[in-house]
Amino acid sequence: MFRKTLMAAAAVFALGNTAQAATEITWWHAMDGALGGVVDQITADFNASQDEYHLVAVNKGGYEDTMTAGIAAFRAKNQPNIIQIFDAGAATIINAKGAVKPVQDLLEANNVKFDINDYIPGVRYFFADSDGKMIGMPFNSSTPLLYYNKDALAKAGVDVPKTWQEFEAAAPKLKEAGYTALAQSHSPWIFFENFMSRHNLQMATANNGYDSTDAKVLYNNDALKDHWQHVKDWKDAGYYGYYGRAWGANQDAFVQQQVAMWIGSSGSFGGLRKSAQFDFGTSTLPYWKGVGDAPKSTFIGGAALFAFAGHSAEQDAGVAEFFKFLTKPETQYYWHKETGYVPITNAAYELAKKDGYYTESPDAEVGIQQLSEEGGDWTKGYRLGFYVQIREVIYREVDKMMNGEETIDAAFATIEEEANGLLKRFNDTYSN
Amino acid sequence: MKRVQFEHSAVPYLFVAPQILIISIFFLWPAAQAVYQSFLLEDAFGMSSQFVWFRNFEDVLSSSSWTRSAIFTVVFSVLVSVLSIAISLFLAVRADEVVRGAKSYKTLLMWGYAIAPPVAGLLGNMLFNPLMGDLYMAFNSFGFEFNHIENANDAAFVVILIAVWKQVSVNFIFFLSGLQGIPKSVQEAATLDCKSPERRFWTITFPLLAPTTFFLLVINLTYAFFETFGIIDVSTKGSPGGATATLVYKVYVDGFLGADLGGSSAQSVLLMIMVSVLTVFQFRFIERKVHY
């Protein structure tokens, strides 16, 4: 017994020594469940690929929890090297001057070859500054896609709608066949932000917020209001199912075949393949023909990796080394295949094509095709402060539009007023 | 001459010191921080900060969603406290009368005590799931057009139901021990004087339970104000349209999710003031009616 303990202690010491020899870098992320497993695999592969650095990946809960943990740690001067921050939180970390080192600077300082054009167009500038310098390394990138129940559409005798006009023609037939035609899982992301991108409409002043924190949202416009008037009409006619704000509740309605089509994330693909007991397909996000100059590419959703400031040059070199590993075509292809998130570099996309992945499962390509569609002035992304709260306002007002407590006009007036109030607060907080 | 009166030994202070230390570290210090933060506009990472006097309070008080949330919080807290006290008092009195299988009844009624609020919220979420929730199905098959996804009152009903259900067993334990503390001789004397059990309850039992009831009122209000957070976060997340967002939930959304430190600190200071006023009110006006 005593010998065993002694040996265990010796083993711990030995392990401690090897860990000490390598420079340790930490990565806080928001990927749990199956996604967390893939992150752990990538971490293990990186550690096995070299012996200079030892990467420790820690799951800190969801996106918001991870950001909050990062904020608390930074304030306590105990921040990790790398943190994963989601799209809506990007403005908070990027505008806190000096909290992060731009990845482009970090890579270049450590002699890692960097060319922003290696990244696929839809991903390239979302986490960049207004001059096009990449600040956060895009990591898990997804985009809204339409999933459809093949049996349901066949039963109703309709094709997958490419446009909302086609949807309006198909919806009554689906209703007759016993289905609610459509549901979607994230009103702010799908029916606000990506609506603007898909139709190439400006989402906020100051170049969608990239040029300055002194920005105002432009949601209160006829195209978007008209869309929501249609959504409300569809709901009242029984073509649109509103299962509240929870992502899962709306997805469940599709999985349980109450709803024939569902708009979710390209990253939902893997999960659906496991839970749906029917044959389903994937298609691009529908658009209104004749509105803006649709169809244009959509925004990416998801999150990026940021390198916190305040670490030694040695550790920063390790971060650069890891980013180099992460953007390798092989790593990206593995990530793409395992999770359904899109590969972020052109080289990785080419590799997936060459490997025959898309002939084998053509649905996996729809997300990246949509992100590679022609871009416009307003498709590269947005940078708006307190956007988490702005999304809360949108969720709230969507509830009220759907239950009839408020008219479309009143709800949009409230969204505009409250969102701009929040943006003003953000500007007053961050601009000096 | 009066000095004699003040010559205390240091020993009592030594005994309360650990408690004072705990309160200082876990309550006074964070509370002071919140008050300080509420006067600042500071970026989340603490890179820049400015003193803005009452700007954060003005922003909070002028927002319609805060007012709605404050009204909901008061209504919610009063309903949750009154309902859970009333129901558990009824159950405790009944369970106290049971002779056969009394232990099993009591154990079953106490069970809920072990359930954490988020778990209670999760259970409620399943029961009211529009696709497969048993209670949701039952209500609708009885002919109610029950839809907590869209209807604010229905959603409030759901969170109140979960919060009350979770709290009833806590109150039950206190009431039951309170009832068992009433001397048998008093009860027997009352039985001789008065035949009506209902009247005996209101004239003898209830007044003797008053200290317990008062104590429970205080802790139930605190529970409804603060601890129901887990239930709301797991079940409705404040929807529809912010109708079930309590003030604590809003503090969490703006501060922890939204990284608006000044705004959420101002909200928590306002909440602190509200709860202090309420507590003073309770001790001043309600406790007077309690006989120990």
Interface residues (C-beta under 8 A of the other chain):
Chain A: E64 M67 T68 I71 F74 R75 G89 T92 I93 N95 A96 K97 G98 A99 Y242 Y243 G244 R245 A246 A249 D252 A253 Q256 Q258 F386 V388 Q389 E392 V393 Y395 R396 E397 D399 K400 M402 N403 E405 E418 G421 R425 D428 T429 Y430 N432
Chain B: L41 E42 D43 A44 F45 G46 M47 S48 Q50 V52 D59 S63 S65 N129 P130 L131 M132 I149 E150 N151 A152 K237 G238 S239 P240 G241 G242 V253 D254 F256 L257 G258 A259 D260 G262 G263
